[in-house]
Amino acid sequence: MDVPWDVRVQSSHGVAGGAALLTCSVPSVVRNHVTVSRWFKDGNVLAPLAAEA
């Protein structure tokens, strides 16, 4: 089945200088086949995954 889909970051509130929790919304039709490996903003990696730290 050919189904178009997009991955989206859920918006959340935070405090300047505080930690942020980024969550990724993936459609259920492809969720088992998608792994988040990096977070990017304007082409720059925001932070490594916890497993790499």
C-alpha positions in Angstrom: 0.0 0.0 0.0 1.4 3.4 -1.0 0.4 5.9 1.7 2.0 9.4 2.0 3.1 10.3 5.6 5.0 13.0 7.5 6.9 12.9 10.8 6.1 15.8 13.1 7.6 17.2 16.3 4.9 17.9 18.9 5.0 21.4 20.4 5.5 21.8 24.1 6.1 24.5 26.6 9.5 25.1 28.3 11.5 27.5 30.4 14.4 29.4 28.9 17.6 27.6 30.0 15.7 24.5 31.1 15.5 21.0 29.7 13.2 20.3 26.8 11.4 17.1 25.9 11.0 16.6 22.1 8.4 14.0 21.1 8.0 12.7 17.6 4.6 12.0 16.1 4.7 9.2 13.5 1.5 7.8 11.8 0.6 4.4 13.0 0.8 2.9 9.5 4.7 3.3 9.6 5.4 3.6 13.3 7.0 0.1 13.5 9.4 1.0 10.7 10.6 4.4 11.9 13.4 5.2 14.4 14.4 8.7 15.5 18.2 9.0 15.1 18.8 12.7 15.3 17.0 16.0 16.0 17.8 18.8 13.6 16.9 22.5 13.5 17.9 24.6 10.5 20.3 21.9 9.4 22.1 21.6 12.7 22.0 18.6 15.1 20.4 19.8 18.3 21.9 17.0 20.6 23.1 13.5 20.4 20.7 10.7 21.5 21.1 9.6 25.2 22.5 6.3 24.0 25.4 8.1 22.4 26.3 10.5 25.3 
